[in-house]
């Protein structure tokens, strides 16, 4: 595919990296030469220093032949204009980032009248993800696949765990489950039967949701998760606004602490059911006065990663049950587990996942990016004619970094072994290390033009 990305910020960079790994032709446009040089130094792409609304530049790069344009500059209006212009000039599909809540309420109108195919909103996606975590009752981090029948659970091992200091082949795992990855000292690896687990390792299991939940309660001795009734949000940006809307609808009492007085007024006018407090989130006396230690959940949404990380450690010290930290800098993601931060949200990775899911046209039903994008878990529908079907897995010689964690046939979930045979239409949950992403294609897709090309053609045929 020929993909044009306008905007070389964090999301533009992440998307450029993601798509370039899948043998696409990627062009990145921005007026910031430093951002372009950074991308050029580590990504195989073409960079152009220009305004994305420059018609002559768009003609020079043959916009009419482009399969996709993604506009992710820092202005909603600019993104909408660029996307619409590209579509009118012949680009097959266009995506625009729209973040302002006032614009978000009109997204359907924009998509219909401005010919925009898809809109991404990082702050809204963050709020949805955080809301899901706060409102769920499980005491572990979890991602659902196959309409909730298959889950990926994330366990951090303690000194009391029966799993430490033993090779994997000696462990008693939950029924119908498989350990697909181990995170140790910020490095993720795919284990084998001889891998020995250690205290503070984070293990990723894929299996039948009910079995994993039962195991987490009976054998891992995890503390029960109480219902979330009170949440304090530190930082009153757009993500806080969207989150407050979600939580108050579910009857949760929400307090937002924001240092900007004018922003407090805006929030108070639009969030009648939340309590808005003007103050500095780093003022510990203020936090204690407002009931910080009595909260069921604390969400760190300040504009500074360092503040969010330090405040999350304070919340952990006070044993607040659910602590969720927004971390915008991708290079911080790798050290989060070292600091004991259990739930970190990265807006860039969430948005990249949503855009990838949209582009995959329905064949990849869900996708989770792990550890700063260094691994992915995908739910793929097996198709006729692909290499993965109609033969035992042990004959496929899958690369070490690709693990098939579960196969769903109709309503039945199977944890595969070497004898498992996948048939067309089966849902396959696949764990894959970043460096092996391109190796998935020969197994799951009939053509050699890349996953996105294959899925793109599929989505066009079903419109």
C-alpha positions as a Markdown table, in Angstrom:
| # | Residue | x | y | z |
|---|---|---|---|---|
| 1 | Unk | 0.0 | 0.0 | 0.0 |
| 2 | Unk | 1.0 | 3.6 | -0.6 |
| 3 | Unk | 0.4 | 5.5 | 2.7 |
| 4 | Unk | 0.8 | 9.2 | 3.3 |
| 5 | Unk | 0.9 | 10.4 | 6.9 |
| 6 | Unk | 0.7 | 14.2 | 7.6 |
| 7 | Unk | 2.0 | 15.1 | 11.0 |
| 8 | Unk | 5.3 | 13.7 | 12.5 |
| 9 | Unk | 4.4 | 13.9 | 16.2 |
| 10 | Unk | 4.2 | 10.9 | 18.5 |
| 11 | Unk | 1.2 | 9.3 | 16.7 |
| 12 | Unk | 2.5 | 10.1 | 13.2 |
| 13 | Unk | 5.9 | 8.6 | 14.2 |
| 14 | Unk | 4.3 | 5.4 | 15.7 |
| 15 | Unk | 2.0 | 4.9 | 12.6 |
| 16 | Unk | 4.9 | 5.4 | 10.3 |
| 17 | Unk | 6.9 | 2.8 | 12.1 |
| 18 | Unk | 4.0 | 0.3 | 12.3 |
| 19 | Unk | 3.1 | 0.6 | 8.6 |
| 20 | Unk | 6.7 | 0.5 | 7.4 |
| 21 | Unk | 7.3 | -2.8 | 9.1 |
| 22 | Unk | 4.6 | -4.3 | 6.8 |
| 23 | Unk | 6.2 | -3.6 | 3.5 |
| 24 | Unk | 4.2 | -0.5 | 2.6 |
| 25 | Unk | 5.4 | 2.6 | 0.9 |
| 26 | Unk | 5.2 | 5.3 | 3.6 |
| 27 | Unk | 5.5 | 9.1 | 3.1 |
| 28 | Unk | 5.7 | 11.3 | 6.1 |
| 29 | Unk | 4.9 | 15.1 | 5.8 |
| 30 | Unk | 5.6 | 17.8 | 8.4 |
| 31 | Unk | 7.0 | 21.3 | 8.6 |
| 32 | Unk | 9.2 | 20.3 | 11.6 |
| 33 | Unk | 12.5 | 19.3 | 10.1 |
| 34 | Unk | 13.8 | 17.9 | 13.4 |
| 35 | Unk | 10.8 | 15.5 | 13.7 |
| 36 | Unk | 11.3 | 14.3 | 10.1 |
| 37 | Unk | 15.0 | 13.7 | 10.7 |
| 38 | Unk | 14.2 | 11.6 | 13.8 |
| 39 | Unk | 11.8 | 9.5 | 11.7 |
| 40 | Unk | 14.3 | 9.2 | 8.8 |
| 41 | Unk | 17.1 | 7.9 | 11.1 |
| 42 | Unk | 15.1 | 4.9 | 12.3 |
| 43 | Unk | 12.3 | 4.2 | 9.8 |
| 44 | Unk | 12.3 | 3.2 | 6.1 |
| 45 | Unk | 10.2 | 5.9 | 4.6 |
| 46 | Unk | 10.2 | 9.1 | 2.5 |
| 47 | Unk | 10.0 | 12.4 | 4.4 |
| 48 | Unk | 8.8 | 15.8 | 3.0 |
| 49 | Unk | 9.2 | 19.1 | 4.7 |
| 50 | Unk | 6.0 | 20.8 | 3.8 |
| 51 | Unk | 2.5 | 21.9 | 4.8 |
| 52 | Unk | 0.1 | 19.1 | 4.3 |
| 53 | Unk | -2.4 | 21.5 | 2.7 |
| 54 | Unk | 0.1 | 22.4 | -0.1 |
| 55 | Unk | -1.7 | 21.3 | -3.3 |
| 56 | Unk | 1.4 | 21.3 | -5.4 |
| 57 | Unk | 3.2 | 19.0 | -3.0 |
| 58 | Unk | 0.2 | 16.6 | -2.9 |
| 59 | Unk | 0.3 | 16.5 | -6.7 |
| 60 | Unk | 4.0 | 15.9 | -6.8 |
| 61 | Unk | 3.7 | 12.8 | -4.5 |
| 62 | Unk | 0.8 | 11.5 | -6.6 |
| 63 | Unk | -1.9 | 11.7 | -4.0 |
| 64 | Unk | -4.4 | 10.3 | -6.6 |
| 65 | Unk | -2.5 | 7.0 | -6.4 |
| 66 | Unk | -2.4 | 6.8 | -2.6 |
| 67 | Unk | -4.3 | 4.0 | -0.9 |
| 68 | Unk | -4.5 | 5.9 | 2.5 |
| 69 | Unk | -3.9 | 9.3 | 4.0 |
| 70 | Unk | -3.8 | 9.9 | 7.7 |
| 71 | Unk | -3.9 | 13.5 | 9.0 |
| 72 | Unk | -2.6 | 13.7 | 12.6 |
| 73 | Unk | -1.3 | 17.3 | 12.9 |
| 74 | Unk | -2.0 | 19.2 | 16.2 |
| 75 | Unk | -5.1 | 21.0 | 14.8 |
| 76 | Unk | -8.5 | 19.3 | 14.2 |
| 77 | Unk | -9.5 | 21.8 | 11.5 |
| 78 | Unk | -6.2 | 21.2 | 9.6 |
| 79 | Unk | -6.7 | 17.5 | 9.8 |
| 80 | Unk | -10.2 | 17.7 | 8.4 |
| 81 | Unk | -9.2 | 20.0 | 5.5 |
| 82 | Unk | -6.2 | 17.8 | 4.6 |
| 83 | Unk | -8.3 | 14.6 | 4.7 |
| 84 | Unk | -11.1 | 16.1 | 2.6 |
| 85 | Unk | -8.7 | 17.6 | 0.1 |
| 86 | Unk | -6.9 | 14.3 | -0.3 |
| 87 | Unk | -10.2 | 12.4 | -0.8 |
| 88 | Unk | -11.3 | 14.9 | -3.5 |
| 89 | Unk | -7.9 | 14.5 | -5.2 |
| 90 | Unk | -8.3 | 10.7 | -5.5 |
| 91 | Unk | -6.9 | 9.2 | -2.4 |
| 92 | Unk | -8.8 | 6.0 | -1.7 |
| 93 | Unk | -9.3 | 6.3 | 2.1 |
| 94 | Unk | -8.6 | 9.1 | 4.5 |
| 95 | Unk | -8.4 | 9.3 | 8.3 |
| 96 | Unk | -8.4 | 12.4 | 10.5 |
| 97 | Unk | -7.5 | 12.9 | 14.1 |
| 98 | Unk | -10.2 | 15.0 | 15.8 |
| 99 | Unk | -9.8 | 15.6 | 19.5 |
| 100 | Unk | -11.8 | 18.7 | 20.6 |
| 101 | Unk | -15.0 | 17.6 | 22.5 |
| 102 | Unk | -17.0 | 20.2 | 20.6 |
| 103 | Unk | -15.9 | 18.6 | 17.3 |
| 104 | Unk | -16.3 | 15.1 | 18.6 |
| 105 | Unk | -20.0 | 15.6 | 19.0 |
| 106 | Unk | -20.2 | 16.3 | 15.3 |
| 107 | Unk | -18.1 | 13.4 | 14.0 |
| 108 | Unk | -20.9 | 11.7 | 12.1 |
| 109 | Unk | -21.6 | 15.0 | 10.3 |
| 110 | Unk | -18.0 | 15.5 | 9.4 |
| 111 | Unk | -17.5 | 12.0 | 8.1 |
| 112 | Unk | -20.6 | 12.2 | 6.0 |
| 113 | Unk | -20.2 | 15.7 | 4.5 |
| 114 | Unk | -16.4 | 16.0 | 4.5 |
| 115 | Unk | -15.9 | 12.5 | 3.0 |
| 116 | Unk | -13.7 | 11.3 | 5.9 |
| 117 | Unk | -13.6 | 7.6 | 6.2 |
| 118 | Unk | -12.5 | 7.3 | 9.8 |
| 119 | Unk | -11.9 | 9.6 | 12.8 |
| 120 | Unk | -9.5 | 8.8 | 15.7 |
| 121 | Unk | -9.6 | 10.5 | 19.0 |
| 122 | Unk | -6.7 | 9.5 | 21.3 |
| 123 | Unk | -8.2 | 11.2 | 24.5 |
| 124 | Unk | -11.5 | 9.5 | 24.0 |
| 125 | Unk | -9.9 | 6.1 | 23.4 |
| 126 | Unk | -7.9 | 6.6 | 26.6 |
| 127 | Unk | -11.0 | 7.5 | 28.5 |
| 128 | Unk | -12.8 | 4.4 | 27.3 |
| 129 | Unk | -9.9 | 2.2 | 28.2 |
| 130 | Unk | -9.6 | 3.7 | 31.7 |
| 131 | Unk | -13.3 | 3.5 | 32.2 |
| 132 | Unk | -13.3 | -0.1 | 31.3 |
| 133 | Unk | -10.5 | -0.8 | 33.8 |
| 134 | Unk | -12.1 | 1.1 | 36.6 |
| 135 | Unk | -15.6 | -0.4 | 36.2 |
| 136 | Unk | -14.5 | -4.0 | 35.8 |
| 137 | Unk | -14.4 | -6.3 | 38.8 |
| 138 | Unk | -11.4 | -8.4 | 38.0 |
| 139 | Unk | -8.2 | -7.9 | 40.0 |
| 140 | Unk | -5.8 | -8.5 | 37.1 |
| 141 | Unk | -5.1 | -6.7 | 33.9 |
| 142 | Unk | -7.0 | -8.3 | 31.1 |
| 143 | Unk | -7.7 | -8.1 | 27.3 |
| 144 | Unk | -10.7 | -9.9 | 25.8 |
| 145 | Unk | -10.8 | -11.7 | 22.4 |
| 146 | Unk | -13.3 | -13.8 | 20.5 |
| 147 | Unk | -16.3 | -11.9 | 21.9 |
| 148 | Unk | -15.1 | -12.4 | 25.5 |
| 149 | Unk | -14.6 | -16.2 | 25.3 |
| 150 | Unk | -10.8 | -15.9 | 25.2 |
| 151 | Unk | -8.8 | -13.6 | 27.5 |
| 152 | Unk | -5.2 | -12.6 | 27.9 |
| 153 | Unk | -4.4 | -12.1 | 31.6 |
| 154 | Unk | -1.3 | -10.4 | 33.0 |
| 155 | Unk | 0.1 | -11.6 | 36.3 |
| 156 | Unk | 2.9 | -10.1 | 38.3 |
| 157 | Unk | 4.6 | -12.9 | 40.3 |
| 158 | Unk | 5.3 | -12.3 | 44.0 |
| 159 | Unk | 7.6 | -14.1 | 46.4 |
| 160 | Unk | 4.6 | -16.2 | 47.6 |
| 161 | Unk | 3.8 | -17.5 | 44.1 |
| 162 | Unk | 4.1 | -21.2 | 43.5 |
| 163 | Unk | 5.3 | -20.5 | 40.0 |
| 164 | Unk | 8.7 | -18.9 | 40.8 |
| 165 | Unk | 12.0 | -20.9 | 40.6 |
| 166 | Unk | 10.4 | -23.6 | 38.5 |
| 167 | Unk | 10.6 | -24.4 | 34.8 |
| 168 | Unk | 7.4 | -23.9 | 32.9 |
| 169 | Unk | 6.9 | -27.6 | 32.2 |
| 170 | Unk | 6.5 | -28.2 | 35.9 |
| 171 | Unk | 3.9 | -25.5 | 36.5 |
| 172 | Unk | 0.2 | -26.3 | 37.1 |
| 173 | Unk | -1.5 | -23.8 | 34.7 |
| 174 | Unk | -5.2 | -23.0 | 34.6 |
| 175 | Unk | -7.1 | -25.4 | 32.4 |
| 176 | Unk | -7.1 | -24.5 | 28.7 |
| 177 | Unk | -4.4 | -21.8 | 29.0 |
| 178 | Unk | -0.9 | -21.1 | 27.7 |
| 179 | Unk | 1.9 | -18.8 | 28.8 |
| 180 | Unk | 2.8 | -16.8 | 25.7 |
| 181 | Unk | 5.3 | -14.2 | 27.0 |
| 182 | Unk | 7.3 | -13.2 | 30.1 |
| 183 | Unk | 8.3 | -9.7 | 30.9 |
| 184 | Unk | 11.5 | -9.4 | 33.0 |
| 185 | Unk | 13.5 | -6.2 | 33.7 |
| 186 | Unk | 11.7 | -4.4 | 30.9 |
| 187 | Unk | 12.4 | -7.1 | 28.3 |
| 188 | Unk | 9.7 | -9.3 | 26.9 |
| 189 | Unk | 10.6 | -12.9 | 25.7 |
| 190 | Unk | 8.7 | -15.9 | 24.4 |
| 191 | Unk | 9.3 | -18.7 | 26.9 |
| 192 | Unk | 9.8 | -22.4 | 26.4 |
| 193 | Unk | 9.4 | -25.4 | 28.6 |
| 194 | Unk | 12.7 | -24.8 | 30.3 |
| 195 | Unk | 12.2 | -21.2 | 31.1 |
| 196 | Unk | 12.4 | -20.6 | 34.9 |
| 197 | Unk | 10.2 | -17.8 | 36.3 |
| 198 | Unk | 11.4 | -15.4 | 39.0 |
| 199 | Unk | 9.8 | -13.0 | 41.5 |
| 200 | Unk | 8.5 | -9.8 | 39.9 |
| 201 | Unk | 8.3 | -11.4 | 36.4 |
| 202 | Unk | 5.1 | -10.5 | 34.6 |
| 203 | Unk | 3.6 | -13.4 | 32.7 |
| 204 | Unk | 1.0 | -13.2 | 29.9 |
| 205 | Unk | -1.5 | -16.0 | 29.7 |
| 206 | Unk | -4.0 | -16.6 | 26.9 |
| 207 | Unk | -6.9 | -19.0 | 27.6 |
| 208 | Unk | -10.5 | -19.5 | 28.4 |
| 209 | Unk | -11.7 | -16.5 | 30.4 |
| 210 | Unk | -13.6 | -18.4 | 33.0 |
| 211 | Unk | -10.7 | -20.7 | 33.7 |
| 212 | Unk | -8.2 | -17.8 | 34.1 |
| 213 | Unk | -10.6 | -15.9 | 36.4 |
| 214 | Unk | -11.1 | -19.0 | 38.6 |
| 215 | Unk | -7.3 | -19.6 | 38.8 |
| 216 | Unk | -6.6 | -16.0 | 39.7 |
| 217 | Unk | -8.9 | -16.2 | 42.7 |
| 218 | Unk | -8.1 | -19.7 | 44.0 |
| 219 | Unk | -4.4 | -20.1 | 43.3 |
| 220 | Unk | -2.7 | -16.8 | 42.8 |
| 221 | Unk | -4.1 | -15.4 | 46.0 |
| 222 | Unk | -4.9 | -12.0 | 44.4 |
| 223 | Unk | -6.8 | -9.6 | 46.5 |
| 224 | Unk | -10.5 | -9.3 | 45.6 |
| 225 | Unk | -11.3 | -6.2 | 43.6 |
| 226 | Unk | -14.0 | -4.0 | 45.1 |
| 227 | Unk | -16.6 | -2.1 | 43.2 |
| 228 | Unk | -15.4 | 1.4 | 42.1 |
| 229 | Unk | -17.5 | 4.1 | 43.8 |
| 230 | Unk | -15.1 | 7.0 | 44.1 |
| 231 | Unk | -12.5 | 8.2 | 41.6 |
| 232 | Unk | -10.1 | 11.1 | 41.8 |
| 233 | Unk | -8.6 | 12.3 | 38.5 |
| 234 | Unk | -5.5 | 14.5 | 38.7 |
| 235 | Unk | -5.4 | 16.7 | 35.6 |
| 236 | Unk | -8.4 | 18.1 | 33.8 |
| 237 | Unk | -7.6 | 17.8 | 30.1 |
| 238 | Unk | -9.8 | 16.3 | 27.4 |
| 239 | Unk | -9.2 | 12.7 | 28.5 |
| 240 | Unk | -10.4 | 13.7 | 32.0 |
| 241 | Unk | -13.5 | 15.3 | 30.5 |
| 242 | Unk | -14.4 | 12.1 | 28.5 |
| 243 | Unk | -13.7 | 9.9 | 31.5 |
| 244 | Unk | -15.8 | 11.9 | 33.9 |
| 245 | Unk | -18.7 | 11.6 | 31.4 |
| 246 | Unk | -18.3 | 7.8 | 31.3 |
| 247 | Unk | -17.9 | 7.3 | 35.1 |
| 248 | Unk | -20.7 | 9.6 | 36.2 |
| 249 | Unk | -23.1 | 7.8 | 33.9 |
| 250 | Unk | -22.3 | 4.6 | 35.8 |
| 251 | Unk | -23.0 | 6.3 | 39.2 |
| 252 | Unk | -19.3 | 6.8 | 40.2 |
| 253 | Unk | -18.4 | 9.9 | 42.3 |
| 254 | Unk | -15.7 | 11.8 | 40.4 |
| 255 | Unk | -13.4 | 14.5 | 41.6 |
| 256 | Unk | -11.1 | 16.3 | 39.2 |
| 257 | Unk | -8.2 | 18.4 | 40.4 |
| 258 | Unk | -6.9 | 20.9 | 37.8 |
| 259 | Unk | -4.3 | 23.7 | 38.2 |
| 260 | Unk | -5.7 | 26.0 | 35.5 |
| 261 | Unk | -8.5 | 28.2 | 36.8 |
| 262 | Unk | -10.1 | 28.8 | 33.4 |
| 263 | Unk | -10.1 | 25.1 | 32.6 |
| 264 | Unk | -11.8 | 24.4 | 35.9 |
| 265 | Unk | -14.6 | 26.8 | 34.9 |
| 266 | Unk | -15.0 | 25.1 | 31.6 |
| 267 | Unk | -15.2 | 21.6 | 33.2 |
| 268 | Unk | -17.6 | 22.8 | 35.9 |
| 269 | Unk | -19.9 | 24.2 | 33.2 |
| 270 | Unk | -19.9 | 21.0 | 31.2 |
| 271 | Unk | -19.7 | 18.3 | 34.0 |
| 272 | Unk | -22.5 | 19.1 | 36.4 |
| 273 | Unk | -22.2 | 15.7 | 38.1 |
| 274 | Unk | -18.5 | 15.8 | 38.8 |
| 275 | Unk | -16.7 | 17.9 | 41.5 |
| 276 | Unk | -14.1 | 20.2 | 40.0 |
| 277 | Unk | -11.3 | 21.4 | 42.3 |
| 278 | Unk | -8.9 | 24.2 | 41.4 |
| 279 | Unk | -5.5 | 23.2 | 42.8 |
| 280 | Unk | -2.1 | 21.7 | 42.1 |
| 281 | Unk | -2.2 | 17.9 | 41.9 |
| 282 | Unk | 1.3 | 17.7 | 43.4 |
| 283 | Unk | 0.1 | 19.4 | 46.6 |
| 284 | Unk | -0.1 | 16.5 | 49.0 |
| 285 | Unk | -2.0 | 18.4 | 51.6 |
| 286 | Unk | -4.7 | 19.2 | 49.1 |
| 287 | Unk | -4.9 | 15.6 | 48.0 |
| 288 | Unk | -5.3 | 14.4 | 51.6 |
| 289 | Unk | -7.8 | 17.1 | 52.3 |
| 290 | Unk | -9.9 | 16.0 | 49.3 |
| 291 | Unk | -10.0 | 12.3 | 50.4 |
| 292 | Unk | -7.2 | 10.9 | 48.2 |
| 293 | Unk | -6.6 | 7.9 | 50.5 |
| 294 | Unk | -10.3 | 7.0 | 50.5 |
| 295 | Unk | -10.6 | 6.6 | 46.8 |
| 296 | Unk | -11.3 | 3.4 | 45.0 |
| 297 | Unk | -9.4 | 4.6 | 42.0 |
| 298 | Unk | -6.9 | 7.4 | 41.1 |
| 299 | Unk | -6.2 | 8.4 | 37.5 |
| 300 | Unk | -3.1 | 10.4 | 36.7 |
| 301 | Unk | -3.9 | 12.6 | 33.7 |
| 302 | Unk | -1.6 | 15.6 | 34.3 |
| 303 | Unk | 0.3 | 16.9 | 31.3 |
| 304 | Unk | 3.6 | 15.7 | 32.6 |
| 305 | Unk | 4.7 | 12.1 | 32.6 |
| 306 | Unk | 7.1 | 12.6 | 35.4 |
| 307 | Unk | 4.3 | 14.0 | 37.6 |
| 308 | Unk | 2.0 | 11.2 | 36.7 |
| 309 | Unk | 4.6 | 8.6 | 37.6 |
| 310 | Unk | 5.5 | 10.2 | 40.9 |
| 311 | Unk | 1.8 | 10.6 | 41.9 |
| 312 | Unk | 1.1 | 7.0 | 41.0 |
| 313 | Unk | 3.8 | 5.9 | 43.4 |
| 314 | Unk | 2.2 | 8.1 | 46.1 |
| 315 | Unk | -1.1 | 6.4 | 45.4 |
| 316 | Unk | 0.5 | 3.0 | 45.6 |
| 317 | Unk | 2.1 | 3.9 | 49.0 |
| 318 | Unk | -1.5 | 4.7 | 50.3 |
| 319 | Unk | -2.7 | 1.3 | 48.9 |
| 320 | Unk | -5.4 | 2.8 | 46.6 |
| 321 | Unk | -6.9 | -0.3 | 44.8 |
| 322 | Unk | -6.8 | 1.0 | 41.2 |
| 323 | Unk | -4.1 | 3.3 | 40.0 |
| 324 | Unk | -4.0 | 4.2 | 36.3 |
| 325 | Unk | -1.2 | 6.3 | 34.9 |
| 326 | Unk | -1.1 | 8.1 | 31.5 |
| 327 | Unk | 2.4 | 8.0 | 30.0 |
| 328 | Unk | 2.8 | 9.9 | 26.7 |
| 329 | Unk | 6.5 | 9.3 | 26.1 |
| 330 | Unk | 7.1 | 6.0 | 24.4 |
| 331 | Unk | 10.6 | 5.6 | 25.8 |
| 332 | Unk | 9.1 | 5.7 | 29.4 |
| 333 | Unk | 7.0 | 2.6 | 28.7 |
| 334 | Unk | 9.9 | 0.2 | 29.1 |
| 335 | Unk | 10.8 | 1.4 | 32.6 |
| 336 | Unk | 7.3 | 1.5 | 34.0 |
| 337 | Unk | 7.3 | -2.0 | 35.3 |
| 338 | Unk | 10.6 | -1.4 | 37.0 |
| 339 | Unk | 8.9 | 1.3 | 39.0 |
| 340 | Unk | 6.1 | -1.0 | 40.1 |
| 341 | Unk | 3.4 | 0.9 | 38.1 |
| 342 | Unk | 0.8 | -1.8 | 37.3 |
| 343 | Unk | -1.5 | 0.0 | 34.8 |
| 344 | Unk | -0.1 | 2.5 | 32.4 |
| 345 | Unk | -2.0 | 3.9 | 29.4 |
| 346 | Unk | -0.3 | 5.3 | 26.3 |
| 347 | Unk | -2.6 | 7.4 | 24.0 |
| 348 | Unk | -0.3 | 6.9 | 21.0 |
| 349 | Unk | -0.4 | 3.1 | 21.2 |
| 350 | Unk | -4.2 | 3.0 | 21.8 |
| 351 | Unk | -4.8 | 5.2 | 18.7 |
| 352 | Unk | -2.4 | 3.2 | 16.6 |
| 353 | Unk | -4.3 | 0.0 | 17.6 |
| 354 | Unk | -7.7 | 1.5 | 16.7 |
| 355 | Unk | -6.5 | 2.7 | 13.3 |
| 356 | Unk | -4.9 | -0.6 | 12.6 |
| 357 | Unk | -8.1 | -2.4 | 13.5 |
| 358 | Unk | -10.2 | -0.2 | 11.3 |
| 359 | Unk | -7.8 | -0.7 | 8.3 |
| 360 | Unk | -7.9 | -4.4 | 8.7 |
| 361 | Unk | -11.4 | -4.5 | 7.4 |
| 362 | Unk | -12.8 | -7.0 | 9.9 |
| 363 | Unk | -10.4 | -9.9 | 9.4 |
| 364 | Unk | -8.3 | -8.8 | 12.4 |
| 365 | Unk | -11.1 | -8.3 | 14.9 |
| 366 | Unk | -9.1 | -7.0 | 17.8 |
| 367 | Unk | -5.5 | -6.0 | 18.5 |
| 368 | Unk | -3.6 | -5.2 | 21.7 |
| 369 | Unk | -0.1 | -3.6 | 21.6 |
| 370 | Unk | 2.1 | -4.6 | 24.5 |
| 371 | Unk | 5.2 | -3.1 | 26.1 |
| 372 | Unk | 5.4 | 0.1 | 24.0 |
| 373 | Unk | 4.5 | -1.7 | 20.8 |
| 374 | Unk | 7.2 | -4.4 | 21.1 |
| 375 | Unk | 4.6 | -7.2 | 20.9 |
| 376 | Unk | 1.1 | -7.5 | 19.6 |
| 377 | Unk | -1.8 | -9.9 | 20.3 |
| 378 | Unk | -4.2 | -10.2 | 17.3 |
| 379 | Unk | -7.4 | -12.0 | 16.7 |
| 380 | Unk | -7.4 | -13.1 | 13.1 |
| 381 | Unk | -10.1 | -15.0 | 11.0 |
| 382 | Unk | -8.4 | -17.8 | 9.1 |
| 383 | Unk | -9.2 | -17.7 | 5.4 |
| 384 | Unk | -9.4 | -20.2 | 2.6 |
| 385 | Unk | -6.1 | -20.7 | 0.7 |
| 386 | Unk | -3.8 | -19.5 | 3.5 |
| 387 | Unk | -0.8 | -21.5 | 4.7 |
| 388 | Unk | -2.1 | -21.8 | 8.3 |
| 389 | Unk | -5.1 | -24.0 | 7.4 |
| 390 | Unk | -5.7 | -27.7 | 7.0 |
| 391 | Unk | -2.5 | -29.0 | 8.4 |
| 392 | Unk | -1.2 | -29.7 | 11.9 |
| 393 | Unk | 0.6 | -26.8 | 13.6 |
| 394 | Unk | 3.8 | -28.8 | 14.1 |
| 395 | Unk | 4.2 | -28.9 | 10.3 |
| 396 | Unk | 4.1 | -25.2 | 9.9 |
| 397 | Unk | 7.4 | -24.3 | 11.4 |
| 398 | Unk | 6.2 | -21.1 | 12.9 |
| 399 | Unk | 8.9 | -18.6 | 13.9 |
| 400 | Unk | 9.8 | -18.5 | 17.6 |
| 401 | Unk | 8.3 | -15.0 | 18.1 |
| 402 | Unk | 4.8 | -16.1 | 16.9 |
| 403 | Unk | 2.6 | -18.1 | 19.3 |
| 404 | Unk | -0.9 | -19.3 | 18.5 |
| 405 | Unk | -2.5 | -18.9 | 21.9 |
| 406 | Unk | -6.1 | -20.0 | 21.2 |
| 407 | Unk | -8.3 | -21.2 | 18.4 |
| 408 | Unk | -12.1 | -20.7 | 18.5 |
| 409 | Unk | -14.2 | -23.0 | 16.4 |
| 410 | Unk | -17.8 | -21.9 | 16.6 |
| 411 | Unk | -18.6 | -21.6 | 20.3 |
| 412 | Unk | -15.7 | -23.9 | 21.4 |
| 413 | Unk | -12.3 | -22.6 | 22.5 |
| 414 | Unk | -9.2 | -24.8 | 22.0 |
| 415 | Unk | -5.7 | -24.2 | 23.4 |
| 416 | Unk | -3.7 | -25.6 | 20.5 |
| 417 | Unk | -0.9 | -28.1 | 20.5 |
| 418 | Unk | 1.2 | -29.5 | 17.7 |
| 419 | Unk | -1.7 | -31.6 | 16.4 |
| 420 | Unk | -4.2 | -28.8 | 16.2 |
| 421 | Unk | -5.6 | -28.1 | 12.7 |
| 422 | Unk | -7.0 | -24.7 | 11.8 |
| 423 | Unk | -9.8 | -24.4 | 9.3 |
| 424 | Unk | -11.2 | -21.5 | 7.3 |
| 425 | Unk | -13.4 | -19.2 | 9.4 |
| 426 | Unk | -11.7 | -20.2 | 12.7 |
| 427 | Unk | -10.8 | -17.3 | 15.0 |
| 428 | Unk | -7.1 | -17.5 | 15.9 |
| 429 | Unk | -5.6 | -15.5 | 18.8 |
| 430 | Unk | -1.9 | -14.9 | 17.9 |
| 431 | Unk | 0.9 | -13.4 | 20.0 |
| 432 | Unk | 3.7 | -11.9 | 18.0 |
| 433 | Unk | 6.9 | -10.1 | 18.8 |
| 434 | Unk | 7.3 | -6.8 | 16.9 |
| 435 | Unk | 10.3 | -8.1 | 14.9 |
| 436 | Unk | 8.3 | -11.0 | 13.6 |
| 437 | Unk | 5.2 | -9.1 | 12.4 |
| 438 | Unk | 6.1 | -9.4 | 8.8 |
| 439 | Unk | 6.5 | -13.1 | 9.1 |
| 440 | Unk | 2.8 | -13.6 | 10.0 |
| 441 | Unk | 1.8 | -12.7 | 6.4 |
| 442 | Unk | 2.8 | -15.9 | 4.6 |
| 443 | Unk | 0.9 | -18.0 | 7.1 |
| 444 | Unk | -2.4 | -16.1 | 7.3 |
| 445 | Unk | -2.8 | -14.4 | 4.0 |
| 446 | Unk | -3.0 | -15.7 | 0.4 |
| 447 | Unk | -1.0 | -12.9 | -1.3 |
| 448 | Unk | 2.5 | -11.7 | -0.6 |
| 449 | Unk | 1.5 | -8.0 | -0.9 |
| 450 | Unk | 1.2 | -7.5 | 2.8 |
| 451 | Unk | -1.5 | -7.9 | 5.4 |
| 452 | Unk | -3.0 | -4.4 | 4.9 |
| 453 | Unk | -3.2 | -4.9 | 1.1 |
| 454 | Unk | -5.0 | -8.2 | 1.5 |
| 455 | Unk | -7.5 | -6.8 | 4.1 |
| 456 | Unk | -8.0 | -3.6 | 2.2 |
| 457 | Unk | -9.2 | -5.5 | -0.9 |
| 458 | Unk | -11.4 | -7.6 | 1.3 |
| 459 | Unk | -13.0 | -4.5 | 2.9 |
| 460 | Unk | -13.6 | -3.0 | -0.6 |
| 461 | Unk | -15.3 | -6.1 | -1.8 |
| 462 | Unk | -17.8 | -6.1 | 1.1 |
| 463 | Unk | -18.9 | -2.5 | 0.9 |
